[in-house]
Amino acid sequence: MTYPVLHLLETAQPRGTGIARIVLALAAGLDSYRYALEACFVDGDGPLAEEFQEHGIPAHIVRWSGGARDPVGAMRFMRSLRGRQYSIIHQHFGGRSMRLVARRMAHAKILVHLHERIIEERGPIPITPVIDYADAVIANSRATAARVHGIRPDVVYAGVQVPQYQAAKTAQDEERIVIGTAGRLVPIKGIVYLLRALNLLHDQFPGLHLEIAGEGCERAALENEVKSMTLQRRVRFLGWQSELSAAFDGWNIFVLPSLEESFGISILEAMAYGLPVIASDVGGIPELVEHGRSGWLVPPRSPEALAERLKSMLVNPDERRAFGSAARERVRANFSAQRMVSSISKVYDRLMTGG
């Protein structure tokens, strides 16, 4: 028997790429005779809808903020569900109003997938969700799961593919070291502290450079920070990148200086490419990076601590290589896409069989 599964996502714009990759991995890895995936983007159109279609996932757009203050949007959502038969509604975005409508209209099992621990737009404010109108919950890390009330979540880590090759570093890499970071250019990502760490080191290491992949509201402010430090020749903004493999091949160290991170998919991708990692000791990051083995964890908002750990890697190429190798093997053993798909499939099976 084939069970239709509807994924509710926020937006079809690139900022939803992380969650979209999970759905695409499920489409590729699940038993297609058992589960058939569809997607509903509830906050706007964009290129991801077309990408889903290309991968055999029917996708449609329904504009609804997800709350009671948008009754017109709620009616659009209700109409989109009317007459459709779903066995599972897999909710990545929205709150209890969306679950309540979905349950009444679709009579499906409701699976809530939690990807965040804060609401950025309001402070940020920590999320301590009380989950109702749901049959199961998946959290993307133990740190996220710890904040949930009312139901015990399954912790399922996002998974990535480990590339079959690793770009060979040349002798020139010992002279020109490139630090890389990737993510939305917003205050919560803490990129300014990485710039300040670079400023502490640039006199000692004339071959040190930084590349920043991503876009966001803070880009202009970060560019001004670079100018004020006269680091224009050391820092390059790459813009939004749909594919980071080429960047990973050119980077020597990956840094994520976030002030909060429920998981850190960019860290996982960098580790899969054999990059040593320096990241903030916040949220779910310690569940990914083994301090002193696959990378270093540092306090957030501390350019001095970040510079100290960077210096350790810069003066010790053997440390970089050992950490990078350990990072790659950690992803292979614990964070593969296949493992993620298998874990979510077990949750689906439990919902369908009542086990």
Secondary structure, DSSP 8 states (H G I E B T S, - for coil): --EEEEEEES-SSGGGHHHHHHHHHHHHHS-TTTEEEEEEESS---HHHHHHHHTT--EEE----SSTT-HHHHHHHHHHHTT---SEEEESS--HHHHHHHHHHH--EEEEEE--SEEGGGSSEE---B--S-SEEEESSHHHHTT-BSS--EE----B---S------GGGGTSEEEEEES--SGGG-HHHHHHHHHHHTTT-TTEEEEEE---TTHHHHHHHHHHTT-TTTEEEEE--S--HHHHHH-SEEEE--S--SS-HHHHHHHHTT--EEEES-TTGGGT--BTTTEEEE-TT-HHHHHHHHHHHHH-HHHHHHHHHHHHHHHHHH-BHHHHHHHHHHHHHHHHHT-
